[in-house]
Amino acid sequence: MIPRSVPPCQSNDATEWPAHHWQTALASAIRQPAELLSYLELPESLLDAATAASESFALRVPKAYLHRIEKGNINDPLLQQILPLGSELIESKQYSYDPVGDLDSVEIPGLLHKYHGRALIITTAACAVHCRYCFRRHFPYQENRVEQNWQQAIDYIRQHEDIHEVILSGGDPLSLTESRLKKLTDKLLTIPHVHTLRIHTRLPIVLPERVNNELLDWLNSLPWKIVMVLHCNHANEIDEAVADALQQLHQHSVTLLNQSVLLARVNDNAGALIKLSEKLFSNHVLPYYLHMLDKVQGAKHFYVNQDTATQLINEVRQCLPGYLVPKLVIEEAGKQSKTALA
């Protein structure tokens, strides 16, 4: 059994930055269930379960994200993604602590080499938001502290000339400052066979302040093709601030793709999926994958079965052009690629 591991929050002092700075917003994220329930005017009866669940996997959500949640609405699809529930504490058969086989793909601490031509670097344990269905909610980050092993990661990639794409993941790589990101990419620049940098991030969605001049300058300085894979599950997550952040990334020639997870009570109906694809595209983002839930312990209550998933994606396909229909996929431990379901 893999020990539970709670990703540490970055220890940022909010007094160090001006009020508009993204690190100020990150440092002021809500971490206490009682504060969350009060902020969203939710029943106090939820507190005991939320407190117990957050002791296993910490609560963290920026206020910028909370502003998009309807107060008092326990069924709000954005709330469902971040509210700790007692259901998370129920051990479930067929659910595991490493559902996609990350640990078997660790070549050196913090570097995963699972698929041909690509290597993934766990850049940090920190995220701006702790999604309750996170497939890495139990990942042993303390044993994979990649920043202390960046040179090992660089040496590994250099020795494997078939690796042409490097994926920055986490945690969330954009929770790192530009100076720390530059430290890593400066090392990658010394490897001639790397020509694509992919960044997996949720920050432009949950904390759009992160897309600032410093980040754009860093992206502009890189010679590679830059692909940013966002994580957005519902159209309500894209407000005016998020739309502006996506527009800026688009204007700086970043290829924007989106991965969603099919989640019960969040987006498990064709209408929600259609609206999401349309809103993404109107903001320069192409739907990429719709993932079946990774069966991680603590997330069973989000599961949607494959028959329903296939029916939903077929309904979406009947209403949208092909380029707006995400691929319905499942990731299985030990497989050399994701498995397309429809």
N, C-alpha and C positions, 0 to 999 in steps of 0.2 A: 504494500500500500504506500502510495506517495504521500508524504506528510503535507498537511495543509500549509499554504504559504500565502500571507496577505501582502500584496505589493505595497512597499512603503511609499508614503507621500513625500514629495520633495520638501525639504525644510527651508522654505522661502519666507523671509521676513517681509511682510507687506509694506513696511515703512520704508524700504529701500528704493521703491519705485514710485513714479507718479501715479495718480489715481486711475488713469486710463490704461496703464500698462497691463499686458496680459498676465504677468507674474503676480500682480496685485489681485487680479480676478481669480487666478488659480489658488492663491493663498487663502482667499476668503471663501472658498468652496464650502458648502455645508457638509459636515461630517457626523453630526449627532442626530439620531432618529427623532428625538424630541423637537429639535429645531426644524427639521424637515416637515414634520407633521404640523407644527405651528405655522410655518411659513406658507404652507399650502392649504391650511384650514381643513385638515383631515382629522378623523375621529381619534381621540386618545386611546381608544380600544385597540388600535394597531400598534401601540408603543411597545408592549412587552415582546411581541414576536419580532418586531423590527429591531429591537435592541439585541435580542438573542442572535438573530441572523447576522447582524453587523459585527458581532464579536467573532464570527467565523470568517466573514469576508467584509472588510470595512466599507462603510458608506462613504461615498464621495461624489458630489455633484455641484458644478458651478451654478451660481445664481442666474447667469445668462441663459442656461438651459431651463431652469425652473420657471423663468418668466413666460415660457411657451406652454406651460402646463396649466390647465383650467383648475383654479382653486376649488377645493371641495369635491372634485370629481375623482372618485376612487378608480374609475374605469378609464381614465385618460390614458391613451396609448403610450405617451412619453413617460408618465408616472410609472406604468407597469414595468418599464425597463430599469428603473433605478430604485424602486422601493423594496427594502429587505422584507422578506416574508418568512413565516414559520415553515413554509413548504421546503425551504432550502435546507433545513436541518434533517430532513427525512432521507435516510440512505436508500438508494434505489438499485435494484438489480439491473444489469446491463448499462449502468452509468459508472464512469470511472473518474479518476483524478488526472488522467492523461489521455483524453478521448481521441486525440488525433496522432498519438505516438510521437510527440515532440521529443521526449527524452531519448528515444531510440535513434533519433536523427542528430543528436548533439555530437559533433565531431571534436570540438573543444568547448570549454565553458562559454556559453553565449553565442555560439555559431551553430546553426542547423543547416545541414546539407541533405535535403529530402528529395528534391526534384532535379533532373538533369539541367545543367546550364545555369542554375540559380543557387545562390547561397543566401541565407537569412541571418541577419545579425540582430540579436536581442539587445537593443541599444540601452534600454533602461527598464526598470520595473514600474516606473511611475506612469499614471494615466490621469487625465483631467477628470474623468468620470469612471466610476466602477459600475459597469453594466452587470446586472445580476445573472445573466446567462453566459458570462465570459468563459471561453474555453480554457483560458489560462488562469483561472481564479485560484488554482491550487499549484501553479507552477513554482518550482523551488528557485526563485530568483536569487536568493542569497548564495546559492551554489553556482549561479551563472551570471556573476557580476561582470558584464562584458567590458565595461570601460577599463577595468584593470587588465583585460586580456585583449585589447584592441590589436596590439602588435601580433599576438598569436593568430587572431582572425585574419589580419592582413597577410601574414605569412602563408596561412592555409589557402587563401584565395589565390595568392600569387603562384602557389605550387600546382594549382588545378586550373590549367589553361582553358578547360571547357566551361568554366564559370564566366559568363559574359554579363550577367545581371546580378546586382546586389540589392537585396531587399532589406530596408530598415524597418524593424518592427519593435515590439516591446511587450508590455507597456506600450507607450506611445512615443515615438522618436521626437515628435514636435514638442514634447514636454521638456526637452533639452534646450538650452540656450544656443544661439547661433554660433558662439565661440566653441562650444563643445561639439556641435555638429560639424563645424569646419575642421576641428582637430581630426575627426574621423575621415571626412571626405578628402582632406589633404593627403592622408595616408593611402586612400583608395586611388588617388590620382597617379600614384607611382606604378599602378598595375595596368599595362597596356591592353590586356584582353577584356577589361571591364568597359562596357559601352552604354549600359543602361542602369540608372538608379531608380529604384521603386521605393516609395515611402508609403507605408500603411499607417493611416492616422484617422482619428476621430476628432481631433482638436478643431479643425475648421468648422465642424458641425456643432460641437458642444461649447466651444470657446472661440468664436470667430475673431476676437481681438488678437489671437495668435498670428493671424496673417497681417503682418505689419511690414514696414519698409525694410527692416533688418532681415527678416526672413526672405523677402522677395529679392533683396540684394544678394543673399547667400545663394539662392536658387539660380539667379542670373549668372553668378560667377562660375557655375559648374558646366563643364564641356559636354556632358552626357545628355542623352535623352532622359527627361525627367517624367516619371509616371507617378501620380499620386492617387492611391486607392483609398477612397473615403469609406466611411461606415455610417450609413444613414438608413434607418428602417422605416421611417414614416414621414410623409410630406409635411406634417406639422413641425418637424425639426428644422425646416428651412424657413427662417424668418428673414426680415430685411437685412439684418446684419450678416447672416450667413450668406445670403445671396450676394452681398457686396464682397465678402471674402472670396467667394468662388469666382466672381467676375475678375477680381485682381489676379488670382492665380491663372485664370484663362488668358488674360492679357499678357502674362509673362510666359506664355507658351508651355505651361505645364499641362500634360495630358491628364484629364480628370476622369476617373472611373469610380464606380460605386459598388460595394459589396453590402448586401443586406442579409439578415438572418430571418427566416420565417419563424415567427413567434406567435404563440397563442395569445389572444386578447390584445395583440399589438397590430399585426398586419395580415392576419390569416383570413382575408377576404379579398376577392378580386378587385373590388373598388379601391381599397387602400393601396394595393400594389400598382394599379393603373395610375392612380393619382401621384404616387411616388415617382414612377418612371417619367411621367410628364413633367413634374416639377423639377426633377433632376435635369432633364434635357433642356428645359427652359433656362437653366443656370449653368449650361455648358458641361454637364456631367453625363456620361453614358452609363446606363445600367450594365453591370458586368456579371456578377454572380448573385443568385438567391440561394443561400445556403440552407440546407436542412440543419436543424439544431445539432451542434456537437454535444454528444451525450456525456456532459460533465456532471459530476455529483453536485447536487444543489439546484439543478436547472430543469428537472423533469417537468415541472408545471408549465414550461414554455413549449413543450413538444407538440408538433403537428405531424400526423402520420404521413407516410409517403403517398398513399392513395389520394388523400385530400390535397397534398402539395401538388401532385401531378394534375389534378382536376383544376386547381387554381391557376396554374401556369398556362394551361390550355385555354382557360377563359380569358386570361390576359392576352394570349397570342391572338385570339379572335378579335380583340379590340384595338391592338396597337401594331404598328409596323415592326418588322423583325428586329430592327436595330434598337428598339426600346424594350425588348423582352429579355430580361436577364436569364442566363443559363441556370437552370435548377440543378444544383450539384450537392453531393455529399462527400465529405472527406473522411476516409477510413484509415486507421492506423496500419502502416505497412504497405499501403498502396503507393505506386509510383506517380500517381496523378489523382486529381479529383475525379469522381465518377459522375458523369452527366446522367440525370434521371429523366429529363424531358427537354 
